[in-house]
Amino acid sequence: VERIERVVPAGTEAITGAELTAEDQTAMKDSMSFFFVFLTMFAAIALFVGSFIIYNTFSIVVAQRTKEMALLRALGASRRQVLASVMLEATFVGLIASAVGIVVGIGVALGLKGLLDAIGIDMPAGPLVVSMRTVLIAAGAGLGVSIGSAVLPARRAARIAPIAACTSSLAAFGSS
């Protein structure tokens, strides 16, 4: 670098390959920071909207199963057992959905990398790296949102009185 700096024209800088690589990496990181912020905001909005969808789904499930849960209560199931059954269902749904989401997310990442390459934005060469930390955060977020969104419907299910198993049956006999 010192030998080359002596012969280059004024206003031109001579740097090593390592310095050029470091500058390029910094520039790439800075130019992609907007993309990181966009994806983070998209993820937050998706979790927020997803929580409402899951809440609504479990509310509908509890409403449709009112008679069944009341029958369980009439047969001796405690409120805690009914609550646990709905929360266990939310846990299984959260685990399965998180696993599917992780696989789909990896596919989307590969697709985005291909898209960016196609439009001329050079990404670093090499395979897609998926760390265990990323998988654990995604699974934890999916499971947490599923369980958190099912708490209120599960509590509503636990408050179903055992007599509710008979009310719709009695109404059907009274109209005959």
PyMOL commands that set and color helices and strands:
alter all, ss='L'
color gray80, all
select helices_A, chain A and resi 2-7+17-64+66-74+79-118+132-158+164-174
alter helices_A, ss='H'
color red, helices_A
deselect
rebuild
show_as cartoon
